[in-house]
Amino acid sequence: MAESAKKVAQTAEDRLEEVAKNVRERFARITDTTFTDRIRDGLFLDQVDHGIDRARADERRRKQGGSPS
């Protein structure tokens, strides 16, 4: 009985190690490629423009009588 419990525990541990390995690989693939690709595509190049666009939208709302935020 104790041998079968050890075997079950070892099998469960092996499976969990495999799951953890897969999760680490997928996480690395998602974070590395996606974020790197976004940077390469110019994710941060037009950050200044966002401030200008927001200011224009705020001004439009003020003219229409709405709140600026």
ABEGO torsion letter per residue (X at the ends): XAAAAAAAAAAAAAAAAAAAAAAAAAAAAAAAAAAAAAAAAGAAAAAAAAAAAAAAAAAAAAAAGBBAX
